[in-house]
Amino acid sequence: MNKITEYSLWEVLEQITSSLKSKRLADVFRFTSFCPFETYGPHKHMRIEINYIKKGNCILHLDNESISFHEGDIMIITPHVEHQFEAGANGTILMQLEFLPEIFSLFHSNIKVGTEPIPTPSFLFSKENRLIKIVNNVGVMRTIQRIVNEMEHKGPHYRYLVVMYYAELLILLYRYMHETYLSICTNELLKKAVCYIRHNYQTDININDIAEYASISERYLRKLFSQNLNLSPLDYLNQIRINKSIELLKNTEKSVKEVCFLCGFQSPQYFSRIFKQQMGLSPREMAKS
């Protein structure tokens, strides 16, 4: 008989919860508010940090890039990654969950579900995936919220329920990475297009240039981006440019016009319009903050 079938579900859950060091299911589980432009950090820690942007927008600064997040987005920061949080122009409300990686590692084994292996946490939370940005994923958000709610209210047998929610969260994250981030690695044409954008975003490139470099039609290029990233090639290009412009506006003395052209925008007016759409404030207001 397979060893798993020798135990009841309750016994398996008890084994998992009792094996946790100091019995901590989470170190941080809360809703928290930040004032406009309030910062926190830079810092790093051993925990996996998950933040759901409940209201407003914010920026996360890493050592060599700044990434913008908006209402409904989820950020996942892997352990030992130095980062600094900055609230947006109208403040930010976050749902936060932080826990040690050992919780996810408890689910790993050599067992297979059918022919598909159970995902390895170290595979998801590696140096290459130091920051994971998830957009419009209600399933992941709701699972995070269930964990936070159970940890706050601590109803009967809440520890077992939290462990099961962590297992659900791990599978949902694996599914998301497989369908989005990991698809770039497996689809050579998309990977080629993404690399071209990341290396040439500061120049006056267009959809035709990207398609030609990847040796595919513009129509197929749009299909690849839509199916794998839920973005158009132009939206992805603008996202890369805006993230770079945030870094320059916050960390240099360059003017808004200089930043505009350095990041590949050909018109300061267009740059300001796209920036405000994504960030909720103008580039000049960002620079002043």
N, C-alpha and C positions, 0 to 999 in steps of 0.2 A: 504493500500500500504506500502511496506517496505520503511523505511526512506531513505535507500541508493538510491532508485530509484526516490526520489523526487528532487534530485539535479543532475545537469549536471556534467560531469567529471571535467570541469574547476572550478566549485564551490567547489567540493570536494578537488581538488588540492590547491585552494586558502585557504580553511579552514586549511589544513595541514600546508602550508607554513606560514600563518599568526599566527599560534599557537606556532611557535618556539620562544623560548626566544631569544631576541636580533636578531632574524631573521638570525641566522648563519646556513648555510647548511653544512659547514665544517670549521674547524680551520686550518688544514694543507692540502694542495693539491699541490703536486709538484714532480718533479724529482730532486734528490739530489745525489751527489757523495761523497764517503769517500775514503781517502787515505789508502794504505795498513796498516793494523793493527790499524787504527784509532778507538778510542772508544768514546762512548757517554753515559753518565749516570754514576752511576745508578740513576734512577728517576722513578716516577710514576705520574699518572694524572687521571683525571676524564673521559677522552675521550677513545673511542674505537680506537685503532691504527691498521692500516692495511698497511703492507709493501710488495710490490712485488719486488722480486730480479730480476732486469732487466739484470744485468751483474755482474759476480764475485760470491763470496760466503761470508758468514758471520756467526757469532755465536751470539746467544742471551743467556745471562746469567740471570738466575733467582736465587732465594735464595738458592736452593739446587740442581740445575741441569743446564747444558749448552746444548743448542740444536743447531745443525748445519743446515744451509740453503744454498741451491745452486741456480744457475741461473734457473729461472722458478718457484721457490717455492714462496708461499705466507705465511706470518706470520700474525696472528690476535691476538692482545694482549688486554685482557679485562681490564676495568677500575680498578684502585687502585692496580695494580700488579707492584711491583718494578722490574725493568729490566735494563740491561746494554747491549748496542749494541757494537759489535766488528767486524770491517771489516776484510775480508780475506787477504791472502798474495798478491793478485793482485788488491786490492781495491774492492769497491762495488758501484754499481749504483742502487738506489732504486726509485720506484714510491711509494710515500707516500700519505696516506689519513687518516686523523684523524677527528673525529666528536663526538659530545655528544650522549650518548645512547638515549636521548629523541627523536631523529629522528626516530629510529627504533620503539620506544614505541608508536609512533603516529599511527602505522599501526595495533596495536593490538586491538582486539575487541572480542566480543562473537560470531561474525558472523562465519559461517562455509561454506566452499566450498564443496558442496555435503555433505558427511559424515565426511570429514576430517577438523579438526579445523585449523585455521590460526596459524602458529607457534608463540609462545610467545618469545620475545627477551631475557627475563631473563632466559628462559630455555636453550638458546644457550650460553649466555655469563655469566655463573655461575662460582663459585670458582673451580669447577671440570674441567672446560674448560678454565682455565686462559690463556692458550696459545694454539691456534689452528694452526697446520701446514698443509697446503694444497699443494699437489704436482701435477703438470701437469694438472691444471684445467683451460682451456682456457676461458670458460664461465665466471668464477668468475673474471679472470684477465681483460677481455674485459669490463666488467661492471664497475670495478674500474677505468679503463682508461677513460671510457666515463664520469664518474663523474668528474674526474680530468680535463679532457678537457673542459667540460662545465663550470666548476668553473673558469678556467683560461680565457676563451674567452668571457663568459657572453653574449651569443647571445640573440635574442628576446625570451622572455618567458623561459629562461634557468632554472629558479627556478622550474617550473613545471616539466621540463624534468629531472632535478636532483632528485626530489622527486620520480618520477617513476623509475628511475634507482636504488634508494635506496630500493624501494620495490622489484625490481628484484634481487638485491644483497641479501636481507634478505631471499628470497625464495631459491636462489641458495645455500646459506650457510646452510640453514635448510636441503636442499636435500643432500648436501655433508655430513653433520653430521649424517643424518639418514642412509646414505649408508655406512659410514666408522666408525666414532667414536661410534655412537649410536648402530651400529650393534654388537659391542663388548659387550655392556651391555645387548642386547637382546639375543645374541647367547651364551648360557652358555658354550658350548664346546670351542668356541674361547676365551671367557673370561677366562676360566680355563687355556688354553694354554698360553695366554698373561701374566697372573699373574705368571705362573710358570717361564717364561722367565725373567720377571722383578725381581723375587726374587732369581734367580739362575744364572743370566748372568755371574757372576764372577767365576763360576765353569766350569768344562769341560763337559758341556751338549751338546747333539746332537739332531737331529731330532727325533730319536727313543725314547729318554728320554721324550721329549715333548709330543709325540703322546701317549706313555704309560701312562703318568700322566693324559692326557685328555681322556684316554680310547677310542681312535680312531686309525684308521690306518694312516700310514705316508701319503698315497695318499690323504685321506680325509683331513688331516691336511693341506697339501699344497693347496688343493682346497679352504678350508675356508680362508686361508690367502690371496690367489690370488683374490677371489671374494670380500672380505670385505676390505682388506687393500692394494691391488694391490702390494703386496710384497710376497716374499717367506719367510718361517719361518727363514731360515738362514740370509736373508737380514735384517729382523726385529731384530734378535738377534745381528747382527753386528752393526746395527744402535744404539741399546741400549748401546752396549759396547763402541762404538766410542764416543757417547755423554758423557758417564761417564769418558772416558779417557781425553776428553777435559777439563772437570772440574778439574781432578787431575793434568794435565800438567800445567794448568793456576794458580792453587791455592795452590799447594804443592811444596815441593822441591824434590819429588821423581824422580828417573831416568826414562828414557823411558822404560827400561827393567822392572823396578818395576811396572810401570803403565800397561805395557803389560800383565803381569801375574795377577795383581790385577783385571783387567777387563775381565779376562777369556780367553784371547788369549794364545795359547800354543806355539806360535812361534813369536819372535820379527820381523822376516822377513815378516811373513804373516800379523802381526799387522801393520807394516809400509806400506805394499802394500794396504791394505784395507783403512787405514787412508788417504793415499795420494789420493786414488780414490775418497773418499768422500769429502775431505777438500782441495785438490789442493796443499798441502804442506806436508812435512814429520812431524812425531811427534816431532822430534828434533827441527825443525824449529818453530813449534808451541810453544814449551817450551821456546825457546830463545825470541820469540816475547813478 
